[in-house]
Amino acid sequence: MFVTSDGRRLAVRSIQRVLKKYSSAGSNPQTISVEKLREISAANFYQETKDMKELKERLGVKSMTAIEKYISQDKKE
């Protein structure tokens, strides 16, 4: 998801620095994390497709209980 201009993967720490930079620059000083982006992406994917099997594969998890938090977030909204 996060790559350099020449196509190489960004390191986790580099992504964290970028997120920190842009979250502090905005008008809402809410901390943005990689996990929060993952949660938002998973919730949006599930909301659009309702495909739990594909979401499980997309997240790269082995158990359905690992994706329940994303599905329960969708049901709360």
Contacts in CASP RR format, 6 or more apart in sequence:
PFRMAT RR
TARGET T0000
AUTHOR 0000-0000-0000
METHOD contacts of the structure
MODEL  1
MFVTSDGRRLAVRSIQRVLKKYSSAGSNPQTISVEKLREISAANFYQETK
DMKELKERLGVKSMTAIEKYISQDKKE
2 9 0 8 1.000
2 10 0 8 1.000
2 14 0 8 1.000
2 15 0 8 1.000
2 18 0 8 1.000
3 9 0 8 1.000
3 10 0 8 1.000
4 10 0 8 1.000
10 18 0 8 1.000
12 34 0 8 1.000
15 34 0 8 1.000
16 33 0 8 1.000
16 34 0 8 1.000
19 32 0 8 1.000
19 33 0 8 1.000
19 34 0 8 1.000
19 37 0 8 1.000
20 31 0 8 1.000
20 32 0 8 1.000
22 32 0 8 1.000
23 29 0 8 1.000
23 30 0 8 1.000
23 31 0 8 1.000
23 32 0 8 1.000
38 59 0 8 1.000
39 69 0 8 1.000
39 70 0 8 1.000
39 73 0 8 1.000
42 55 0 8 1.000
42 58 0 8 1.000
42 59 0 8 1.000
42 67 0 8 1.000
42 70 0 8 1.000
43 70 0 8 1.000
43 73 0 8 1.000
43 74 0 8 1.000
43 77 0 8 1.000
45 54 0 8 1.000
45 55 0 8 1.000
45 58 0 8 1.000
46 52 0 8 1.000
46 55 0 8 1.000
46 67 0 8 1.000
46 70 0 8 1.000
46 71 0 8 1.000
46 74 0 8 1.000
47 74 0 8 1.000
47 77 0 8 1.000
49 55 0 8 1.000
52 64 0 8 1.000
52 67 0 8 1.000
52 71 0 8 1.000
55 67 0 8 1.000
55 70 0 8 1.000
55 71 0 8 1.000
56 64 0 8 1.000
56 66 0 8 1.000
56 67 0 8 1.000
59 66 0 8 1.000
59 67 0 8 1.000
59 70 0 8 1.000
61 67 0 8 1.000
END
